[in-house]
Amino acid sequence: MYILGINAYHGDAAAALVCDGQLIAAVEEERFNRCKHSAGFPTESIRYCLAVAGIQIDEVEHIGISRDPSAHLHRKILYAATRLASGRVARDREVRRDPAPTIVGTEPDESAILGSVDHPPVLQSNGDSYRRRILRQVRNRLGNAARVRDLKDDIRRALGVPKNRLLARVHHVEHHRAHLASSFYVSPFERAALLSIDGFGDFVSTMWATGEGNSINVLGQVEYPHSLGIAYTATTQFLGFPHYGDEGKIMGLAAYGKPRYIEEFRDIVRTDDAGRFRLNLDYFRHHAEGVDMIWDQGSPVIGRIFSGEFSRLFGRPREEGADLTHRDRDIAASLQLRLEEVGFHVLNHLHDRTGLTDLGLSGGVAYNSVLNGKILLNTPFQRVFVQPAAGDSGTALGVCFQINNGILGQERQTIMKAANTGPEFTQLEIAGELDASGLEYEVCDDVELTRRAAHDVAEGLIVGWFQGRMEFGPRALGNRSIIVDARREGMKQILNERIKKRESFRPFAPSILEEYVDQYFEQSHLSPTMLMVYQIRPERRRDIPAVTHIDGSGRLQTVSRNDNPRFYELIRKFYELTGVPVVLNTSFNENEPIVCTPRDALRCFQQTRMDVLYLGNCVVKR
């Protein structure tokens, strides 16, 4: 039985395919169309999933999407009607006073957690125009709901097949239930507490539950307009990082500041009883004017979320590209600390309510690896599972398993230990691309390949590493990676100058053989998907300076011989040469999505100053 899961109509479009309870494929659309965080419909992702299974669409019995237009519909209508009836005159007056632009549009989806771009033109506001905006939001909501309900038509058009070939039963899975399913049904836990926390999806920002066997029991939620993800995105925009996905930059910047604005952020995000929280809505505009999200099968563009109160509290917003000030660093540090405080507030309530010590974590906020790395230190939880595509793309996977296990009651069979669920290429295909490129190359056997790569890394070369199936999610985990020597203090600057072009305050990640974790880090809980930040032991920081952040931390990936034997062997041989079982691992790309095909890898190699490229068993040197 084949089940196809889809995330569509907003950022990080993706598809996943399950057969008889086994995960066959999962991939993001951005890897095919080369547009970061690609929104819209995942046409090529669906094509890939069907191709890797060797099936046609009429062999799929169930299709699901991680949106349910009918979920919380009465609350949505009541909310819009209340706003329409009130007119919100006071808010309109504030909008006219506010020197920043007013944003109109629909209520943001959960993808609003990830960022926005340049402001739209200023629009004047009055009572009548406010009512028109509310009516527009209602119309847009109904239109978007219709698109979600017409899923079969979009699949038919995408694949170019007649409607009568789509025989599958269609499921609309509520957004956060898809997140919860993605963190439980593929976890190693028979019973677990579950938390999904992001921007918004189906009118909810946060949902907590328990999972046991084939069932997920929702215990509570936080609804629109209150959202921890929205607070993080709004502040990210205020600090001059306007693009979709920029929140991770603020997480890195926070280590350079001091949380001297923590009391201000405790007012901006307030905690309530029973693990809940709420926003001080004076600082936001998503609830009053709506926020436009614009895309054309490309990167999402989100309007400005923070209100003029942010400026009255903190001063002028930072312009994109301007020098960072002590104020900016301290705002980032204060925001990160408040995120952690509120996160632990929710998690400690969840533990008190359930008594469970295993945790499944999902949603866009689950990409905050600094928060994740502190969970075991600040809550009673003892084990944490974070699926590699914890954000919106991972809901495609969650949909599959919610249908397979939660709806159909099939036996759980998959434990997701690795992220290698995307395209792979044969040696013949790789050689064909190399021959077409005109580049000279050598071919090595497996033993010689990892030996040479380890030697190149130890010699200080920048190594492109393209092996096996592409990873699902935002992290390169040893299949589409750039590998360098973590012992060399200047390597971070060299990487940025020659390839990555990243801000200087952003750290690079250590990949470590899993049996040596407790020798280098102060925590030993495994982190195979690079979604945990731990403190590096003080006596080890001088050994791996290129991956040691300013606060002594590292966002580590633990590498297992069973889960990625070729990457493991590279690091093991590097350890034999140097006595250090750690390399610097960053994604194989240059301001673009992670490379997918050999052609992508060759283009990146030729456009940058990478020293050597390992494509399967082929080696290309400059």
N, C-alpha and C positions, 0 to 999 in steps of 0.2 A: 504494500500500500504506500503510495507516494503522497506526500503532503508538501505543498509549496507555501512558504511564508514570505510576506512582502512588507517592507516599510516604504511608504510612498507619500507624495504630495507635500513633503517638506524636506528639511535637510537630512543628509546622510541616507539617501535612498539605498535600499539593499534588498537582497533576496536570499532565501535559504531553502534547502530541500532535504527532507527526511524520508527514508524508505524503511518501513518495518521497524521504526524506532531508532534507526541508525542515521547519524548526520552524514549526508553525502557531500554537501557543499554549502558555503555561506560566503557572500562577497558583497562589497559595496560598489555602487555604480560609478563612483569617482575613479576607480582604478581602470575603468574602460574608457570613459570619455575624457579623462585627465583634467577634470574640473573639481577643485577641492570642495568637499562637503556637498557634492552634487545633490540637488533637490529634484523634485518632480517624480517621474515614473522610472523604475529600475529595469528598463527594457533589456539592456545587455546583461545585466545580472541574472535575469530570468533565463535568457538564452543560454548563458553559461551553465546554470544549474541543470537545465534539461540536457544539455550536451554531455556534461560529465557523467550523468546517469544513463545516457544513451537512450532517452525516451522522447516521446512527443507529448504535447500538452494534453492530448486526450487520454493519456495514461495516468494523469494526476487525478486522484479521487477527492482531495480536499485542498482548497486554496483559502488562505487567511490573510488579513491585513490588520495592522496594529492600530486601528482606529475604529471606534464604535460611535457613529453620530447620534445614536439614541441614548448613550450613557449620560446620566445626569441631565437629561434634556429639560426636565421640569425646572431644575435649578438654573440652567442657562436662560430659559425663557423668562423666569421670574426676575433674574438679575437684570436682563435687558429691559424688561417692562418697568421695573422700579426706576432705573436710570432715565428711561424715556419720560415717565410720568413726572419725575422730580425736576427735570431740566437742568439740575446741577448748576444753578446760577452762580453760586460762589466759585465753583471751579472755573466757569467760563470767565469770570472776572480775573481769576488768577492767571489763566492762560493769556489773556490780553496783556497783563503786566509782565509776564515772563518774557525776557528778551530772546530766549531760545525758541526754536521752531516747535510748532504743534504737530503732532503726528496723528494721522487718522488711519483707520483700517479696522481689521478684525482683531479679536482677542488673540494674543500670541499662542502658538502651540508650545509644546515642551521644547522644541528646537530653539526657542528664544533664549534658552540658557547659554547658547554658544556664541552669541555676539551680534553685532550689527555693523552697518557701514555709514557713509556720510549722510548728514541730515538732509531731509527733503526741504523744499522751500517753505517759508513761513506762511501759515494760513491764519487769517483772522477768525475769531470765534465769537458767536453770540448764541442766544437761546435757540433760534431757529436752526442755525447751522449745526449746533450740537445735536438737535433732534434728527437732523438729516444724517449725521454721522452714525447715530445709534441705529437708525433704519438701515443704513448702508451695512453696518456690522451684521445685523440680522439677515439681510439678503445674502451677504458674503458667506455667513455661516451655513445658510440653507444651500447655497451653491456648492460649497466645499463638501457638505454632507452628501449632496447628490453625486459628486464625483467619486466619493468613497464607495457609495452604493453601486455605482456603475463599474465596478472593478472588472467584471468580465469583458465589458466593451473595451476598456483600455488594454487588457491583455490580448484580446483579439486583434486590435489595431497594431499593437506592438509586435506581435508575432506574425501578422499577416495571414491569419487563419479564419475560416468562417465560424460564425457563432455556434453552429451545431457541433463543432469539435470540442467545445468547452463543456465537458460533462461534470466537472467537479462541483461539489457542494461548497458554497462560499460562507466563510465565517468572519464576523467582525469582532475582533478581540479588543476589549478596552485597553488603552495604551499602557497603563501602569500594571495591569494584569499580565500583559505581554512581557514587561520588564521583570516582574516577579517570577514568571515562568522561566525566563532565560537565566535567572540566578539560582533556581532550585532544581528543575528537572534534569539539568546537565551537571549538577553539583555532586560531590561524593556523599552528601548528607541524606539520611533517611528521614530525619526530622530536623527542621531548622527554623529560626526566626528569619524573616525576610523584610528588606527595606528597599523601596524604590523612591528616589528623590531626584528631581530635576527641575526644569522650568515649568512647563505645563503640558498636559496631554489629556484630552477629553475632560477638561474643566478641573483637573486635579493636578497638584504639584508634588504631592508626597503620599505614599501609601505603605502601610506596614501590615504584616500578615504572618501566619505560620504555614509551613509546608510540611506535609506528612504523607509519605507514599505517593498516591496519585492525586492528592487534593491540596489546594491552597485556600486557606481561610483568612479573609481580609478582616483585620481588627480595627483599623482606623485610617483616616486620611486627612490631608489638608487641602482645601479647595481654593479655586480662584477667588480673589486676586492675590492670595498670599503664597509666596514662593521664595525659597532660599536660593534657588537657581536664578530667579529674576533679580534678586538683590545683588548677586555676584556679577551677573552680566551688566546691570546698570552701572555698577562701580567700575567695571572693566571699561565700559564706554567712557565714563567720566575721566578716567585716567589716560585717555587718548589711544586706546586699542579697540578700534571699532569693528574689526572683521570677525566673521563667523568663526568661532573656535579660538579666540584670543584669550579666553579665561586661563588657560594653562600658563600663559606668560605672567599673569598676575600672581599665580602660585609660586613661580620662580622668583619674581621681584620681591615678594613678601619677606624673604629671608634677609634682604638688605635694609629693612626698615625696623622701626620700633612701634608697637601698637599703642601709640599715645592717643589715638582717637577711639579707643575701644568703648568708652562710655557713649560716644556718639553712635557707634554701630549697635550698641545694645538698645538704643532708642529706635534705630532704624529697623532692626529685626528683634522682636520681643518674644520671649518664651511664655507659654501658657501651661496650664495644668494638662495632665494626661499626655505628655509628650508633644503637644502641639506648639505652634509658633504662628506669629502674624507679623505682617509688615506695618510700619507706620506709613500709610499711603500718601502722606504729604510729600514724600520724597520720590514718588513714582507717578507715571502718567499712563501706564498700560491699562489701568482700570477705568480711567476717565475718558481718554481719547482713542484708545486702541492703539495698536502698533502694526504698521504695514510690514508684511514679509513679501518680498518680491523675488521671483526667480523665473528663468526660462530654461528649464533643464540644466541650470547652472548653479553657481554658488548662491546661497540665499543672501539677501540684503534685508536687514532688519532696521526699522526706525529707532530713534532714540527713546530710551525707557526712563531715564532719570528726569526728575522735574527741576524747576528752578530752585527748590529748597536745597538741593545738593550744593548749588553754587553759593547760596546764602550761608550755608554751613561751612563749606570747605574752600570757597574762593572760585576763581574761574576754572572751568574744565581745561585740562591739558590738551593742547593741539597735537594731533598725530605727528610723530617725528620730532617733536620738541624735546629738549634736554629734560631728563628726569630730575626732579627736585627731592629734597628731604621730605617735603610734604607728600609727594606722590608715593614714595617708598613707604612712608608711615601709614598712609591710607591703605596701601596694599597689605601691610602687616596686620593692621587692625581688622580689615575685612576677613583675612584668612583666619585670624584668631576667633572672630565671631562665627564664622562658618563652622569651625571645630566645636565651639561651645554649644551651638544649636544642634549640630550633628550628634554630639554625645548626649545631649538632653533627650533627643528622640530615641537614641539607641538604648540608653539606660532605662527609659520607660518601657521599651520593647522587651528588654530582658526581664524587668520586674513583672511584666504582664505574662510572659511565657515561661520563664525559668530556663529557657534553652541557652546553650553556650555555643552553638554553631550558627553562623550568620551568613546569609546570601545577600549580597549588596548589588544594586543596579541603579540605572538612571544616569543622567549626565553628570551629576555631582559625584558619582562613583569614579569618575576620572580624576578626582582630586586625590592624588596618591599621597599627599602629605597628610590629609585627614585619614585616609585608609590606614596608613602606617602607624597611627596613634590609637587606633581602635582597641587593640589588645592591651594597651597601657592605661586606657581611660574608661573602659567598660568591663563588665564581667565576661564578655565573649572570649572564647578560647581558640576558635578557628573561624576564618573568614574566607569565603569564596567570592571572587569578583570575576565574572565572565569577561573574556578579552575585549569584546565589543559591548561594554556595559551601557553605552549611550544608545541613541535612537536606532542606529543600524542593527544593533543586537535584538531589537524587538522583532525583526524578521525571524530570527532563530526562536525567540520566545513564542511567537505565534505557532510555529510548527509543533513545539512540544506542549503548548497548551491544548492544541487540538489532539495530538497523539495521546497524551497522558491525562490531561484534565477533562477533556470532553469525551474522548473515545475510551478512556480507561485502559489503554494498553500498558503493558509492563515497561517500567523504566529500564533502559539498556545503555544509555550514553552517559559517560563521564567526560566532560570536556577538559582535558589536561593541557591541550595545546591549541594554537590558533590557526594551524595550517589547513585551511578549508577552501583555499582559492585555486586559481589556475596553476598548473605545472607544465613543463615543456620537456620533450624528449631531447636526448643528445643530438639526434639528427636534426631536429628543429633549431636547436641552438647553433649547430655548425652551419646550417643553411643561412641563418641571419649573419653569422660572422663572415661567411664567404661573400655574401652580398655587400657587406660593409667595406670590404677590402682590407680589413685589419689583419695583421699577422697574429697567429695564436698557436699555442701548444696544447696537447691533450695529455692529461695525467691519469693514472689510476687513482683509486680512492685514497690509498695510503699516502702516496706522493702528494696528492692535492692538499690534504690537511697539513702535511709536514711543511710544504712550501708556503702555504698561507700563514701558518704560525710563525715561520721564519721572517716573512715579509712584515708582519705586524711587529715582531720584536725588533726589527731593523728600523722601525719608525715610518714605514710606508702607510699610505692611506689605501685600504683594501676594500673594493666593492665585492660583496658576497651575495650571489644570486643562486639559490638552491631550492629544489623541491617546490612544494605548493606555497603560494602566497598567503600571508597572514590575514586573518579577519580582525578588524579593529584598527585603532590608530597607531599601534606600536609595531615596529619591526623587531621580530624576536629570533633572528638568526637565519631567516630565509630570504629576506630582501633588506639587507643591512649594509652599512658601512662600518668597518671594524678598524680600530686603531689601538695603539699601546696606551693603556691607562696610566702607566708609570711616568709618562712624559708630561711635565707640568705645562709646557707650552702647546700641547696638542689641541686644546680647546680653541685657542686663537687661530692655529693653523687650519683647523677644520672650517672655522667660520670664514676665514679669508679665502680659502680655496674652493669651498663647496657650499656650506650651509647658509652663510650670510645671516645668521641669527643674532638677536640682541645679546650683548655681552653678559647680561645677568642671567641668562637661561643656561641651566646645567645640562650636561650630557650624562647618559646612564651607564652604570656598570652591569655587565653580564658576568656571572660568577658560577663556577661549578657548584652544584647544590650542596655537596658534602662539606664545603668550606665556608658556608654562610656564617656560622657562629664564630668563626675565627676572624672575620672581617667586619661584621655588623653586630650591633647590640641586641638585635632580635633575630631569631632563627626561623620564624614562620616562613614557609616557602612562598615565593612570589614569581611564579612562572610567566605571568602576563605583564610584568613590569608596571604594576599598578599599586605598589607599596613604596613609600619612602621611609628608610630607617636611618638612624644615626650610625655612621661608620666609627668603629672603635678608634679612639684618639691615637693609639700607637700604630694604627694601620694607615692613617690618612696620608702620611708622607710616602707610603708605598704606591698609592693610586691617586695622585693629586688631580689628574685630568677629569676624574669623575666625582671628586669631593666638592660639594657645594660650599658656599661661604659659611653656612651654619653647621658644617660637618656632616651633612646628610648625603644620601645617594638614593636615587630611584632605581632599585635593583631589579634585575631579572635573574632568577635562579634557573640554571640550565641542567636538564636531566638527560642522562645517557639514553633512556628509553624513549623520551618524547622528541628529542632532536639529536640523533646520534652523530650526524656530521658536524654540526656546530659544536657539540660537546667535545668531539675529538679535536677540533681546531683549538679550543681553549685548553684542553688537556695537554696538547703538545706545546702550546705557548707556555704553560705552567712548567713543563719539563725544561724548557729553554731558560726561563726567567725566574722560577720560584714563586710566581704570582699567578693565581688561578682566576684572574679578572682581566677582561678587556673592555674597552669603551665600545659601545654598540649604539649607533644612531641609524635612523631610517635612511634607506637608499632613495634619495630624492634631492632636488634643489628647488625649493619653493614651488612644489607641485605635489600631487598625490604620490604615495610610495609607488615605485616602479612595479609594473605588472608583468610585462613581456620582456623577452631578450632584446627586442628592438628599443623598448623604453630604457633598459639598462645601458645599452650601447650609446644611445643618444645622451644620457646623463653623463656617462664616462667621457665622451668626446667634448661635451660642453663645459666640463669642470676640469680641475687639476688633480683628479684622482690618479694614483700611481699605478694600480694594478687591478684588474677585474677578473674574478673567478665566476664564470658562467657554467654551472654544472661542472663538468670535468675539463672545461676549456679555460686556458689562462691567457689573458691579454695584458701585455705590459707596454708602457709608453717607450 
